[in-house]
């Protein structure tokens, strides 16, 4: 499955997240919903993500993620189809939205891990930055397509079309997961596995050769050469030194390296080698105490700091978008329909922001340098909500504000590989980002509404300022921390050997 299909899966899941809002009046009438129940139906998926994204990441960690992403798309398709097929009932609608929340969670937490298996390690950070555009792109697509198709086909036609799209993507993702036989490469900075296809044991040095010992002349089994560091022991069958003593066999790997100079054993030409760091030595612990968890099993400080910074950036975007229609209507007396259409146009601006973040990361910029663009958000917020600009100027600066916030979102996703210790910790780290980002999304509208009173609009800038500064500081702190056990980027490179050296 190409990376574009994985990105499309994220956009489709985000479209399902926002599919009710553009046809909310029709859905409310069909199901007899009160205003409170309508709000619950719209935000149910976000509640599910805010509560269960991290547990979902931990649960996905030891599993074949590609198949579960396909399952998430299938859940979105089935739940969306049932909304059209079943008799309208409030409880049924809420239950199906909860099911959609589970499908959304599997896609949004698992798809970045699938993306990591589809791109080279050095392109992973830019690819994840582009992934950061999925949610705003899906919400914008849902707002436009839902409004147009909902008017032409009704809410049932819109829901059914989206269910069909999710079903098609589920089939594609499932077929790709069934045929894929390779594991995702380690992101830059993560310990590698030694040799990917089993030519050399991925275990720590000293465990021997996975393909079995070589054959000596005459068909006898010769002793395998030791892969242990110098001084770790004597290889069986080693030659005798002068005086009858047994000499230690020469080590094939210097201390701390899995395979010497990245070369292959003579019996395995042409195999793919990952010149990675060995697994950290195991600490057996003291008597009576359980051994410590292996690296990557727990969420470390890096993902938590990054997730908190991401939550503040998401809070800025959602707060501005939730307040902007009311601001345009109250300050400039614009009709609600016009204010909503302008706000939808503003929301799209975060998509090119995340794409720009991906392009900058691809050119070698650091996530910290890219994320600094979000520090301009308070300036734009002060100008947007200050009341001194005409409607066109306020909309133009709101576009710049969301564009800068989109760069910050892309930088946060692009920083994920640098804050995890091992490649298998990526699902949990991404779960932290999704969970804390969803929490920020839920907190933003009531917080900003309470502070501004929906009248003192200039106060919005005073909330954006600490959120932007703290969000960037957390991003900088998270990327400045070097996870214990992480290696250098060059150790994650996968190279192709053309023959014996």
SEVEXPA-411877 format. One record per residue (C-alpha): residue in one letter; residue number from 1; z, y, x. Coordinates in nm, 4 decimals, decimal comma, m for minus. Each point is the difference from the previous one (the first is absolute). Layout:
<"A" NUM <Z Y X>>
...
This chain:
<"X" 1 <0,0000 0,0000 0,0000>>
<"X" 2 <m0,0997 0,3336 0,1550>>
<"X" 3 <0,2566 0,2799 0,0328>>
<"X" 4 <m0,1840 0,2017 m0,2657>>
<"X" 5 <0,0809 m0,2684 m0,2580>>
<"X" 6 <0,3679 0,0153 0,0922>>
<"X" 7 <m0,0057 0,3781 m0,0403>>
<"X" 8 <m0,1750 m0,0448 m0,3362>>
<"X" 9 <0,2801 m0,2345 m0,1091>>
<"X" 10 <0,2543 0,2718 0,0773>>
<"X" 11 <m0,2001 0,2595 m0,1929>>
<"X" 12 <m0,0274 m0,2341 m0,3001>>
<"X" 13 <0,3748 m0,0685 0,0043>>
<"X" 14 <0,0716 0,3734 0,0149>>
<"X" 15 <m0,2414 0,0566 m0,2888>>
<"X" 16 <0,2031 m0,2512 m0,2016>>
<"X" 17 <0,3099 0,1990 0,0905>>
<"X" 18 <m0,1451 0,3143 m0,1588>>
<"X" 19 <m0,2134 m0,1479 m0,2766>>
<"X" 20 <0,2280 0,0937 m0,2914>>
<"X" 21 <0,0325 0,3740 0,0662>>
<"X" 22 <m0,3616 0,1055 m0,0794>>
<"X" 23 <0,0074 m0,1867 m0,3344>>
<"X" 24 <0,3684 0,0560 m0,0733>>
<"X" 25 <m0,0554 0,1534 m0,3446>>
<"X" 26 <m0,2102 m0,2944 m0,1178>>
<"X" 27 <0,2414 m0,2575 0,1457>>
<"X" 28 <0,2966 0,1776 m0,1541>>
<"X" 29 <m0,1628 m0,0069 m0,3417>>
<"X" 30 <m0,1121 m0,3640 0,0240>>
<"X" 31 <0,3417 m0,1312 0,1062>>
<"X" 32 <0,2139 0,2488 m0,1913>>
<"X" 33 <0,1777 0,1228 0,3127>>
<"X" 34 <0,2501 0,2815 0,0142>>
<"X" 35 <m0,0256 0,2534 0,2809>>
<"X" 36 <0,2731 m0,1831 0,1921>>
<"X" 37 <m0,1680 m0,3377 m0,0324>>
<"X" 38 <m0,3350 0,1486 0,0986>>
<"X" 39 <0,1542 0,1409 0,3175>>
<"X" 40 <0,1531 m0,3396 0,0740>>
<"X" 41 <m0,3341 m0,1755 m0,0472>>
<"X" 42 <m0,1709 0,2456 0,2355>>
<"X" 43 <0,2630 m0,0282 0,2749>>
<"X" 44 <0,1001 m0,3683 m0,0288>>
<"X" 45 <m0,2139 m0,1094 0,2955>>
<"X" 46 <0,1562 0,2686 0,2195>>
<"X" 47 <0,3481 m0,1214 m0,0985>>
<"X" 48 <m0,0929 m0,3559 0,0973>>
<"X" 49 <m0,1291 0,1181 0,3394>>
<"X" 50 <0,3080 0,2162 0,0598>>
<"X" 51 <0,2290 m0,2982 m0,0620>>
<"X" 52 <m0,1810 m0,2992 0,1454>>
<"X" 53 <m0,2533 0,1044 0,2671>>
<"X" 54 <0,2244 m0,0872 0,2957>>
<"X" 55 <0,1050 m0,3398 m0,1434>>
<"X" 56 <m0,3671 m0,0682 m0,0698>>
<"X" 57 <m0,0838 0,0783 0,3624>>
<"X" 58 <0,2704 m0,2343 0,1262>>
<"X" 59 <m0,1175 m0,2691 m0,2409>>
<"X" 60 <m0,3635 0,0332 0,1096>>
<"X" 61 <0,0880 m0,0094 0,3698>>
<"X" 62 <m0,0241 m0,3772 0,0612>>
<"X" 63 <m0,2790 m0,0573 m0,2529>>
<"X" 64 <m0,3786 0,0155 m0,0002>>
<"X" 65 <m0,0259 0,3589 m0,1154>>
<"X" 66 <m0,3703 m0,0037 m0,0891>>
<"X" 67 <0,0498 m0,2482 m0,2819>>
<"X" 68 <0,2862 0,2002 m0,1459>>
<"X" 69 <m0,2059 0,3195 0,0042>>
<"X" 70 <m0,2608 m0,1881 m0,2039>>
<"X" 71 <0,2798 m0,1159 m0,2307>>
<"X" 72 <0,1170 0,3589 m0,0450>>
<"X" 73 <m0,3497 0,1083 m0,1014>>
<"X" 74 <m0,0169 m0,2935 m0,2410>>
<"X" 75 <0,3306 0,1056 m0,1587>>
<"X" 76 <m0,1351 0,3531 m0,0463>>
<"X" 77 <m0,3140 m0,1423 m0,1610>>
<"X" 78 <0,1829 m0,2358 m0,2374>>
<"X" 79 <0,2665 0,2524 m0,1022>>
<"X" 80 <m0,2620 0,2691 m0,0563>>
<"X" 81 <m0,2094 m0,2345 m0,2117>>
<"X" 82 <0,2977 m0,1067 m0,2098>>
<"X" 83 <0,0785 0,3632 m0,0810>>
<"X" 84 <m0,3338 0,0111 m0,1774>>
<"X" 85 <0,0218 m0,3443 m0,1615>>
<"X" 86 <0,3545 m0,0152 m0,1391>>
<"X" 87 <0,1263 0,1762 m0,3089>>
<"X" 88 <0,1480 0,3409 0,0884>>
<"X" 89 <0,3765 m0,0192 0,0522>>
<"X" 90 <0,2232 0,2157 0,2166>>
<"X" 91 <0,1866 m0,2887 0,1621>>
<"X" 92 <m0,3219 m0,1833 0,0828>>
<"X" 93 <m0,1520 0,3105 0,1578>>
<"X" 94 <0,3062 0,0638 0,2161>>
<"X" 95 <0,0139 m0,3655 0,1037>>
<"X" 96 <m0,3662 0,0014 0,0998>>
<"X" 97 <0,0524 0,3190 0,2000>>
<"X" 98 <0,2847 m0,1731 0,1845>>
<"X" 99 <m0,2399 m0,2864 0,0756>>
<"X" 100 <m0,2526 0,2535 0,1254>>
<"X" 101 <0,2751 0,1409 0,2191>>
<"X" 102 <0,0420 m0,3407 0,1638>>
<"X" 103 <m0,3746 m0,0255 0,0601>>
<"X" 104 <m0,0118 0,3542 0,1342>>
<"X" 105 <0,2852 m0,0829 0,2364>>
<"X" 106 <m0,1742 m0,3065 0,1431>>
<"X" 107 <m0,3150 0,2018 0,0673>>
<"X" 108 <0,1610 0,3121 0,1441>>
<"X" 109 <0,2442 m0,1885 0,2239>>
<"X" 110 <m0,2298 m0,2843 0,1039>>
<"X" 111 <m0,3407 0,1649 0,0374>>
<"X" 112 <0,0879 0,1996 0,3155>>
<"X" 113 <0,0944 m0,3313 0,1634>>
<"X" 114 <m0,3385 m0,1424 m0,1003>>
<"X" 115 <m0,1596 0,3144 0,1396>>
<"X" 116 <0,1717 m0,0701 0,3325>>
<"X" 117 <m0,1877 m0,3312 0,0208>>
<"X" 118 <m0,3343 0,1680 m0,0667>>
<"X" 119 <m0,0017 0,2657 0,2709>>
<"X" 120 <0,0615 m0,0004 0,3730>>
<"X" 121 <0,3500 0,0939 0,1185>>
<"X" 122 <m0,1098 0,3393 0,1288>>
<"X" 123 <m0,1605 0,0845 m0,3356>>
<"X" 124 <0,3005 m0,1061 m0,2063>>
<"X" 125 <0,1770 0,3382 m0,0069>>
<"X" 126 <m0,3145 0,1878 m0,1167>>
<"X" 127 <m0,0673 m0,2695 m0,2603>>
<"X" 128 <0,3538 0,0286 m0,1373>>
<"X" 129 <m0,0376 0,3785 m0,0138>>
<"X" 130 <m0,3085 m0,0481 m0,2167>>
<"X" 131 <0,2020 m0,2447 m0,2104>>
<"X" 132 <0,2360 0,2899 m0,0702>>
<"X" 133 <m0,2785 0,1568 m0,2075>>
<"X" 134 <m0,0072 m0,2932 m0,2451>>
<"X" 135 <0,2689 0,1234 m0,2379>>
<"X" 136 <m0,1257 0,3591 m0,0405>>
<"X" 137 <m0,3587 m0,1256 m0,0200>>
<"X" 138 <0,0917 m0,2560 m0,2658>>
<"X" 139 <0,1998 0,2512 m0,2027>>
<"X" 140 <m0,2822 0,2551 0,0179>>
<"X" 141 <m0,2549 m0,2640 m0,0990>>
<"X" 142 <0,2213 m0,1087 m0,2867>>
<"X" 143 <0,0422 0,3570 m0,1232>>
<"X" 144 <m0,3740 0,0685 0,0006>>
<"X" 145 <m0,1317 m0,3392 m0,1132>>
<"X" 146 <0,2812 m0,0493 m0,2500>>
<"X" 147 <m0,0636 0,3387 m0,1550>>
<"X" 148 <m0,3769 m0,0475 m0,0259>>
<"X" 149 <m0,0083 m0,3679 m0,0959>>
<"X" 150 <0,3044 0,0321 m0,2231>>
<"X" 151 <m0,1824 0,2643 m0,2019>>
<"X" 152 <m0,3169 m0,2114 m0,0188>>
<"X" 153 <0,1389 m0,3554 m0,0361>>
<"X" 154 <0,3594 0,0567 m0,1026>>
<"X" 155 <0,3070 m0,1060 0,1956>>
<"X" 156 <m0,0813 m0,3688 m0,0505>>
<"X" 157 <m0,3404 0,0356 0,1649>>
<"X" 158 <0,1529 0,1823 0,2967>>
<"X" 159 <0,2767 m0,2580 0,0460>>
<"X" 160 <m0,2469 m0,2885 m0,0320>>
<"X" 161 <m0,2392 0,1447 0,2590>>
<"X" 162 <0,2815 0,0424 0,2506>>
<"X" 163 <0,1180 m0,3567 m0,0674>>
<"X" 164 <m0,3512 m0,1304 0,0734>>
<"X" 165 <m0,0135 0,1946 0,3275>>
<"X" 166 <0,3355 m0,1469 0,1071>>
<"X" 167 <m0,1194 m0,3493 m0,0963>>
<"X" 168 <m0,3148 0,0314 0,2118>>
<"X" 169 <0,1990 0,1229 0,2990>>
<"X" 170 <0,2495 m0,2845 m0,0514>>
<"X" 171 <m0,2816 m0,2550 0,0240>>
<"X" 172 <m0,1367 0,1620 0,3165>>
<"X" 173 <0,3444 0,0233 0,1599>>
<"X" 174 <0,0861 m0,3568 m0,0977>>
<"X" 175 <m0,3232 m0,1362 0,1463>>
<"X" 176 <0,0594 0,1910 0,3233>>
<"X" 177 <0,3592 m0,1247 0,0206>>
<"X" 178 <m0,1164 m0,3583 m0,0501>>
<"X" 179 <m0,2583 0,0127 0,2782>>
<"X" 180 <0,2004 0,2030 0,2527>>
<"X" 181 <0,1445 m0,2117 0,2798>>
<"X" 182 <0,1112 0,2677 0,2399>>
<"X" 183 <0,3333 0,1737 0,0181>>
<"X" 184 <0,0145 0,3800 0,0266>>
<"X" 185 <0,0020 0,1408 0,3521>>
<"X" 186 <0,3141 0,1596 0,1256>>
<"X" 187 <m0,0068 0,3766 m0,0506>>
<"X" 188 <0,0117 0,2103 0,3155>>
<"X" 189 <0,3415 m0,0074 0,1558>>
<"X" 190 <0,1017 m0,3354 m0,1461>>
<"X" 191 <0,0617 m0,3198 0,1926>>
<"X" 192 <m0,3030 m0,2237 0,0118>>
<"X" 193 <m0,0196 m0,3746 m0,0360>>
<"X" 194 <m0,1278 m0,1131 0,3370>>
<"X" 195 <m0,3143 m0,1884 m0,1049>>
<"X" 196 <m0,1272 0,0124 m0,3549>>
<"X" 197 <m0,1729 m0,3328 m0,0368>>
<"X" 198 <0,2593 m0,2314 0,1429>>
<"X" 199 <m0,1296 m0,0383 0,3546>>
<"X" 200 <0,3356 0,1101 0,1325>>
<"X" 201 <0,3244 m0,0321 m0,1866>>
<"X" 202 <0,1082 0,3207 m0,1740>>
<"X" 203 <0,3579 m0,0866 0,0830>>
<"X" 204 <0,1899 0,1817 0,2723>>
<"X" 205 <m0,0927 m0,0812 0,3604>>
<"X" 206 <0,1061 m0,3404 0,1142>>
<"X" 207 <m0,0989 m0,1897 m0,3154>>
<"X" 208 <m0,3141 m0,1551 0,1472>>
<"X" 209 <m0,3580 m0,0227 m0,1245>>
<"X" 210 <m0,0634 m0,0522 m0,3688>>
<"X" 211 <m0,3154 m0,2029 0,0429>>
<"X" 212 <0,1875 m0,2692 0,1880>>
<"X" 213 <0,0178 m0,0856 0,3685>>
<"X" 214 <m0,3239 m0,0291 0,1983>>
<"X" 215 <m0,1396 m0,3339 0,1017>>
<"X" 216 <0,0211 m0,1067 0,3613>>
<"X" 217 <m0,2763 m0,2037 0,1666>>
<"X" 218 <0,0034 m0,3560 m0,1269>>
<"X" 219 <0,1130 0,0919 m0,3481>>
<"X" 220 <0,3655 0,0484 0,0841>>
<"X" 221 <0,1841 0,2899 m0,1540>>
<"X" 222 <0,0826 0,2583 0,2608>>
<"X" 223 <0,3043 0,2186 m0,0238>>
<"X" 224 <m0,0666 0,3302 m0,1714>>
<"X" 225 <0,0331 0,3026 0,2249>>
<"X" 226 <0,3077 0,2034 m0,0724>>
<"X" 227 <m0,0470 0,3263 m0,1851>>
<"X" 228 <0,3564 0,0996 0,0765>>
<"X" 229 <0,0789 0,3104 0,2032>>
<"X" 230 <0,0876 m0,0496 0,3626>>
<"X" 231 <0,3329 m0,1667 0,0498>>
<"X" 232 <0,0190 m0,1498 m0,3497>>
<"X" 233 <m0,0252 m0,3646 0,1095>>
<"X" 234 <m0,2091 m0,2679 0,1708>>
<"X" 235 <m0,3171 m0,1360 m0,1537>>
<"X" 236 <m0,0207 m0,3721 m0,0493>>
<"X" 237 <m0,2229 m0,1617 0,2518>>
<"X" 238 <0,0035 0,2943 0,2366>>
<"X" 239 <m0,1087 m0,0689 0,3578>>
<"X" 240 <0,2622 m0,0764 0,2587>>
<"X" 241 <0,0869 0,2560 0,2594>>
<"X" 242 <0,0450 m0,0931 0,3647>>
<"X" 243 <0,3130 m0,2084 0,0418>>
<"X" 244 <m0,0387 m0,1842 m0,3284>>
<"X" 245 <0,1334 0,2740 m0,2176>>
<"X" 246 <m0,1731 0,0762 m0,3237>>
<"X" 247 <m0,1632 0,3405 0,0059>>
<"X" 248 <m0,0008 0,2156 m0,3084>>
<"X" 249 <m0,3380 0,0178 m0,1639>>
<"X" 250 <m0,1656 0,3391 0,0190>>
<"X" 251 <0,0440 0,2006 m0,3160>>
<"X" 252 <m0,3101 0,0884 m0,1993>>
<"X" 253 <0,1600 0,3123 m0,1358>>
<"X" 254 <0,2020 0,2684 0,1720>>
<"X" 255 <0,3358 0,0854 m0,1505>>
<"X" 256 <m0,0357 0,1412 m0,3505>>
<"X" 257 <m0,3665 m0,0944 m0,0451>>
<"X" 258 <m0,1364 m0,2767 m0,2200>>
<"X" 259 <m0,3240 m0,0710 0,1895>>
<"X" 260 <m0,0739 0,1192 0,3493>>
<"X" 261 <m0,2317 0,3003 m0,0030>>
<"X" 262 <m0,1205 m0,0973 m0,3451>>
<"X" 263 <m0,1984 m0,2912 0,1433>>
<"X" 264 <m0,0531 m0,3375 m0,1610>>
<"X" 265 <0,0803 m0,3503 0,1153>>
<"X" 266 <m0,3045 m0,1633 0,1593>>
<"X" 267 <m0,0343 m0,2411 m0,2914>>
<"X" 268 <m0,0507 0,2687 m0,2635>>
<"X" 269 <m0,2931 0,2265 0,0840>>
<"X" 270 <m0,1152 0,2506 m0,2540>>
<"X" 271 <0,3149 0,0145 m0,2066>>
<"X" 272 <0,1500 0,3165 m0,1379>>
<"X" 273 <0,3076 0,1271 0,1775>>
<"X" 274 <0,2515 0,2551 m0,1112>>
<"X" 275 <0,1675 0,1414 0,3062>>
<"X" 276 <0,3227 0,0554 m0,1845>>
<"X" 277 <0,3603 0,0137 0,0941>>
<"X" 278 <0,2068 m0,3156 m0,0412>>
<"X" 279 <0,2548 m0,0279 m0,2706>>
<"X" 280 <0,3330 0,1545 0,0991>>
<"X" 281 <0,2534 m0,2505 0,1334>>
<"X" 282 <0,2167 m0,1526 m0,2623>>
<"X" 283 <0,3646 0,0855 m0,0103>>
<"X" 284 <0,1842 m0,3111 m0,1070>>
<"X" 285 <0,3137 0,1941 m0,0824>>
<"X" 286 <0,3560 m0,1003 0,0549>>
<"X" 287 <0,1526 m0,3194 m0,1284>>
<"X" 288 <0,0629 0,0067 m0,3705>>
<"X" 289 <m0,2196 0,3045 m0,0642>>
<"X" 290 <m0,3492 m0,0183 m0,1479>>
<"X" 291 <m0,2869 0,0897 0,2297>>
<"X" 292 <m0,1418 0,3487 m0,0442>>
<"X" 293 <m0,3038 0,0487 m0,2199>>
<"X" 294 <m0,3331 m0,0280 0,1797>>
<"X" 295 <m0,1762 0,3288 0,0733>>
<"X" 296 <m0,1813 0,1412 m0,2999>>
<"X" 297 <0,2064 m0,1798 m0,2616>>
<"X" 298 <0,1976 0,3091 m0,0986>>
<"X" 299 <m0,1180 0,3517 m0,0808>>
<"X" 300 <0,0828 0,2139 0,3004>>
<"X" 301 <0,0723 0,3712 0,0207>>
<"X" 302 <m0,3613 0,0934 0,0730>>
<"X" 303 <m0,1470 m0,1026 m0,3383>>
<"X" 304 <0,2980 0,1485 m0,1839>>
<"X" 305 <m0,0424 0,3359 0,1732>>
<"X" 306 <m0,3741 m0,0071 m0,0571>>
<"X" 307 <0,0470 m0,0966 m0,3657>>
<"X" 308 <0,2469 0,2834 m0,0579>>
<"X" 309 <m0,2432 0,2494 0,1502>>
<"X" 310 <m0,2809 m0,1428 m0,2105>>
<"X" 311 <0,2158 0,0339 m0,3127>>
<"X" 312 <0,0446 0,3722 0,0664>>
<"X" 313 <m0,3741 0,0484 0,0501>>
<"X" 314 <m0,0714 m0,1875 m0,3237>>
<"X" 315 <0,2653 0,2109 m0,1725>>
<"X" 316 <m0,1887 0,3181 0,0941>>
<"X" 317 <m0,3328 m0,1248 m0,1345>>
<"X" 318 <0,1344 m0,1344 m0,3281>>
<"X" 319 <0,2216 0,3017 m0,0644>>
<"X" 320 <m0,2856 0,2453 0,0501>>
<"X" 321 <m0,2367 m0,1996 m0,2194>>
<"X" 322 <0,2582 m0,0421 m0,2759>>
<"X" 323 <0,0848 0,3722 m0,0078>>
<"X" 324 <m0,3462 0,1451 0,0526>>
<"X" 325 <m0,1378 m0,0456 m0,3558>>
<"X" 326 <0,3072 0,1683 m0,1492>>
<"X" 327 <m0,0215 0,2767 0,2588>>
<"X" 328 <m0,3660 0,0706 m0,0792>>
<"X" 329 <0,0682 0,0005 m0,3736>>
<"X" 330 <0,3089 0,2206 0,0110>>
<"X" 331 <m0,1037 0,2419 0,2744>>
<"X" 332 <m0,3693 0,0418 m0,0822>>
<"X" 333 <m0,0088 m0,1121 m0,3661>>
<"X" 334 <m0,2577 m0,2685 0,0715>>
<"X" 335 <m0,0581 m0,2640 m0,2707>>
<"X" 336 <0,1768 m0,3312 0,0715>>
<"X" 337 <m0,3312 m0,1844 0,0293>>
<"X" 338 <m0,1300 0,2429 0,2611>>
<"X" 339 <0,3278 m0,0060 0,1925>>
<"X" 340 <m0,0044 m0,3810 0,0011>>
<"X" 341 <m0,3600 m0,0156 0,1218>>
<"X" 342 <0,0730 0,2433 0,2839>>
<"X" 343 <0,3069 m0,2018 0,0987>>
<"X" 344 <m0,2089 m0,3184 0,0137>>
<"X" 345 <m0,2417 0,1761 0,2336>>
<"X" 346 <0,2909 0,1087 0,2193>>
<"X" 347 <0,1356 m0,3559 0,0150>>
<"X" 348 <m0,3246 m0,1297 0,1511>>
<"X" 349 <0,0546 0,2216 0,3068>>
<"X" 350 <0,2539 m0,2417 0,1459>>
<"X" 351 <m0,2718 m0,2662 0,0363>>
<"X" 352 <m0,2041 0,1831 0,2678>>
<"X" 353 <0,3319 0,0893 0,1631>>
<"X" 354 <0,0829 m0,3673 0,0551>>
<"X" 355 <m0,3579 m0,0676 0,1127>>
<"X" 356 <0,0286 0,2799 0,2555>>
<"X" 357 <0,3268 m0,1497 0,1236>>
<"X" 358 <m0,1797 m0,3298 0,0549>>
<"X" 359 <m0,2805 0,1718 0,1915>>
<"X" 360 <0,2468 0,1840 0,2241>>
<"X" 361 <0,1968 m0,3168 0,0724>>
<"X" 362 <m0,3252 m0,1776 0,0832>>
<"X" 363 <m0,0703 0,2689 0,2589>>
<"X" 364 <0,3337 m0,0606 0,1677>>
<"X" 365 <0,2311 0,2509 m0,1682>>
<"X" 366 <0,3583 m0,1146 m0,0512>>
<"X" 367 <0,1510 m0,0321 m0,3496>>
<"X" 368 <0,2527 0,2674 0,0950>>
<"X" 369 <m0,2725 0,2500 0,0896>>
<"X" 370 <m0,1976 m0,0800 m0,3148>>
<"X" 371 <0,3067 0,0154 m0,2242>>
<"X" 372 <0,0824 0,3515 0,1208>>
<"X" 373 <m0,2656 0,1252 m0,2435>>
<"X" 374 <0,2486 m0,0542 m0,2839>>
<"X" 375 <0,2131 0,2833 0,1417>>
<"X" 376 <m0,2510 0,2419 m0,1543>>
<"X" 377 <0,0915 m0,1148 m0,3526>>
<"X" 378 <0,2875 0,2513 m0,0485>>
<"X" 379 <m0,2315 0,2903 0,0844>>
<"X" 380 <m0,2588 m0,1144 m0,2520>>
<"X" 381 <0,2689 m0,0683 m0,2614>>
<"X" 382 <0,1393 0,3518 0,0375>>
<"X" 383 <m0,3455 0,1487 m0,0497>>
<"X" 384 <m0,0896 m0,2296 m0,2899>>
<"X" 385 <0,3170 0,0569 m0,2029>>
<"X" 386 <0,0701 0,3549 0,1138>>
<"X" 387 <m0,1908 0,1504 m0,2917>>
<"X" 388 <m0,1953 0,2515 0,2093>>
<"X" 389 <m0,3326 m0,1861 m0,0088>>
<"X" 390 <m0,2551 m0,0322 m0,2806>>
<"X" 391 <m0,0593 m0,3454 m0,1511>>
<"X" 392 <m0,2897 m0,0779 0,2346>>
<"X" 393 <0,2052 0,0867 0,3077>>
<"X" 394 <0,2948 m0,2074 m0,1188>>
<"X" 395 <m0,2257 m0,3004 m0,0583>>
<"X" 396 <m0,1685 0,0383 0,3405>>
<"X" 397 <0,3313 0,0120 0,1843>>
<"X" 398 <0,1337 m0,2903 m0,2048>>
<"X" 399 <m0,3005 m0,1978 0,1252>>
<"X" 400 <0,0977 0,0866 0,3583>>
<"X" 401 <0,3607 m0,0972 m0,0717>>
<"X" 402 <m0,0986 m0,3455 m0,1279>>
<"X" 403 <m0,2481 m0,0379 0,2860>>
<"X" 404 <0,2798 0,0609 0,2530>>
<"X" 405 <0,2315 m0,2376 m0,1857>>
<"X" 406 <m0,2755 m0,2632 0,0039>>
<"X" 407 <m0,0184 0,0297 0,3780>>
<"X" 408 <0,3747 m0,0622 0,0113>>
<"X" 409 <m0,0357 m0,3097 m0,2182>>
<"X" 410 <m0,2761 m0,1357 0,2238>>
<"X" 411 <0,2098 0,0653 0,3104>>
<"X" 412 <0,2925 m0,1931 m0,1499>>
<"X" 413 <m0,2124 m0,3058 m0,0757>>
<"X" 414 <m0,1693 0,0269 0,3383>>
<"X" 415 <0,3410 m0,0053 0,1682>>
<"X" 416 <0,0957 m0,3369 m0,1504>>
<"X" 417 <m0,1186 m0,2135 0,2967>>
<"X" 418 <0,2070 0,2092 0,2409>>
<"X" 419 <0,3322 m0,0490 m0,1813>>
<"X" 420 <0,0027 m0,3787 m0,0425>>
<"X" 421 <0,1094 m0,2490 0,2630>>
<"X" 422 <m0,2352 m0,2826 m0,0928>>
<"X" 423 <m0,3166 m0,0386 m0,2035>>
<"X" 424 <0,1799 m0,2145 m0,2588>>
<"X" 425 <0,2392 0,2892 m0,0706>>
<"X" 426 <m0,2854 0,2116 m0,1387>>
<"X" 427 <0,0377 m0,1127 m0,3670>>
<"X" 428 <0,3677 0,0970 m0,0109>>
<"X" 429 <m0,0648 0,3317 0,1759>>
<"X" 430 <m0,2778 0,0798 m0,2444>>
<"X" 431 <0,2339 m0,0997 m0,2823>>
<"X" 432 <0,2457 0,2631 0,1234>>
<"X" 433 <m0,2752 0,2626 m0,0114>>
<"X" 434 <m0,1066 m0,0965 m0,3524>>
<"X" 435 <0,3558 m0,0217 m0,1326>>
<"X" 436 <0,1265 0,3280 0,1438>>
<"X" 437 <m0,3263 0,1760 m0,0830>>
<"X" 438 <0,0289 m0,1158 m0,3610>>
<"X" 439 <0,3599 0,1218 m0,0088>>
<"X" 440 <m0,1160 0,3419 0,1192>>
<"X" 441 <m0,2699 m0,0021 m0,2668>>
<"X" 442 <0,2583 m0,0634 m0,2720>>
<"X" 443 <0,2436 0,2591 0,1337>>
<"X" 444 <m0,2460 0,2856 0,0511>>
<"X" 445 <m0,0822 0,1199 m0,3557>>
<"X" 446 <0,3578 0,0240 m0,1347>>
<"X" 447 <0,1287 0,1508 0,3260>>
<"X" 448 <m0,2597 0,2756 0,0169>>
<"X" 449 <0,0210 0,0651 m0,3742>>
<"X" 450 <0,3779 0,0409 0,0244>>
<"X" 451 <m0,0198 0,2400 0,2952>>
<"X" 452 <m0,2814 0,2158 m0,1351>>
<"X" 453 <0,1113 m0,0161 m0,3625>>
<"X" 454 <m0,3749 m0,0075 m0,0736>>
<"X" 455 <0,0124 0,3790 0,0290>>
<"X" 456 <0,1125 0,0990 0,3510>>
<"X" 457 <m0,3103 m0,1488 0,1594>>
<"X" 458 <0,0494 0,1616 0,3401>>
<"X" 459 <0,2998 m0,2285 0,0553>>
<"X" 460 <m0,2391 m0,2903 0,0455>>
<"X" 461 <m0,0761 0,1195 0,3523>>
<"X" 462 <0,3696 m0,0146 0,0901>>
<"X" 463 <0,0011 m0,3686 m0,0908>>
<"X" 464 <m0,3269 m0,0769 0,1773>>
<"X" 465 <0,1271 0,1567 0,3248>>
<"X" 466 <0,2931 m0,2377 0,0697>>
<"X" 467 <m0,1997 m0,2975 m0,1279>>
<"X" 468 <m0,2891 0,0717 0,2383>>
<"X" 469 <0,2191 0,0694 0,3026>>
<"X" 470 <0,2257 m0,3007 m0,0572>>
<"X" 471 <m0,2984 m0,2242 m0,0734>>
<"X" 472 <m0,1692 0,0922 0,3264>>
<"X" 473 <0,3252 m0,0326 0,1960>>
<"X" 474 <0,0501 m0,3517 m0,1359>>
<"X" 475 <m0,3588 m0,0945 0,0853>>
<"X" 476 <0,0442 0,1341 0,3532>>
<"X" 477 <0,3296 m0,1819 0,0428>>
<"X" 478 <m0,1397 m0,3278 m0,1328>>
<"X" 479 <m0,3005 0,0049 0,2321>>
<"X" 480 <0,2109 0,1111 0,2976>>
<"X" 481 <0,2176 m0,3114 m0,0307>>
<"X" 482 <m0,1368 m0,2965 0,1921>>
<"X" 483 <0,0753 m0,3209 m0,1894>>
<"X" 484 <0,1909 m0,2512 0,2101>>
<"X" 485 <m0,2273 m0,2762 0,1149>>
<"X" 486 <m0,3198 0,1950 m0,0548>>
<"X" 487 <m0,2586 m0,0122 0,2708>>
<"X" 488 <m0,2692 0,2339 0,1173>>
<"X" 489 <m0,3219 0,0520 m0,1915>>
<"X" 490 <m0,2049 m0,1719 0,2634>>
<"X" 491 <0,1914 m0,3211 m0,0604>>
<"X" 492 <m0,1355 m0,0166 m0,3534>>
<"X" 493 <m0,3637 m0,0003 0,1031>>
<"X" 494 <m0,1963 m0,3118 m0,0847>>
<"X" 495 <m0,2585 m0,0840 0,2609>>
<"X" 496 <m0,2714 m0,2607 0,0133>>
<"X" 497 <m0,0205 m0,2150 0,3108>>
<"X" 498 <m0,3513 m0,1090 0,0881>>
<"X" 499 <0,0989 m0,2738 0,2448>>
<"X" 500 <0,2323 m0,0940 0,2817>>
<"X" 501 <0,1166 0,2645 0,2407>>
